[in-house]
Amino acid sequence: MLPSFIRRRQRSEDPLAPDRKNWADELMTRLLFVIFMVFGAGGFLMFLGGSLVSRLSVSETSTS
């Protein structure tokens, strides 16, 4: 609710502001999306690696 109100005020003051704001918003959302995707994939791979390592260590201790 607050960001839209701020955007409306900026639009009424400067007609060129919305284009710059939209471009910056799009860039920030894309960067955040890429960062979250990288962190999500990294966390998922770490989770898979941790589960595999724990399984291997459990199998090694059970066989020995």
N, C-alpha and C positions, 0 to 999 in steps of 0.2 A: 504494500500500500504506500509506504513512504517513498521508495525509489520512483514509482510512477508519478507521484506528486512533484518530486524534484525535477524529473524529466519534463513535465508539463511546464513548469516555471521556466526552465532553461529554453524551451521551445519558444515561449512567448517573448523572451528577452532577445534571443539571437536566432535568426532563421537558419544559420549554418551549423548551429550546435548539434541538432539531432543527427546529422550525417556523421559527424565526428564521433558522437557518443555511440551511435549504433555500430560504427566500425570498431571502436574500442571495445564495446560490449561483445561483439562477435569474436574479436581476437581473444579476449579474456576467456570467453566460454569455450572456445576451441582449445586454448592452452590448458584450461582446467580439465577439460574432457580428456585430452591426451595424457595429462599428468595422472589423472585417476585411472585411466586405462593401464598405464605403465605400472603404477603401484598395485593395481588389482591383479595384473598378470604376474608381477613379481611375487606378490603375497601368495597367489595360488601355486606358483612353482615352488616357493619355499615350503608351503604346506605339503605339497606332493613329495618333495625331497625329504622333508622331516619324517613323513609317514613311512617312506621307503627305508630310510636309515634306521628308524625305530624297528621296523619289521626285520631288517637284516641283523641288527644287533640282538633282537630277541631270538631269531633263529640260530645265530651263532652261540648264544649263551645256552640255548636248549640243547644243541647238538654236542657241545663240549662237556 
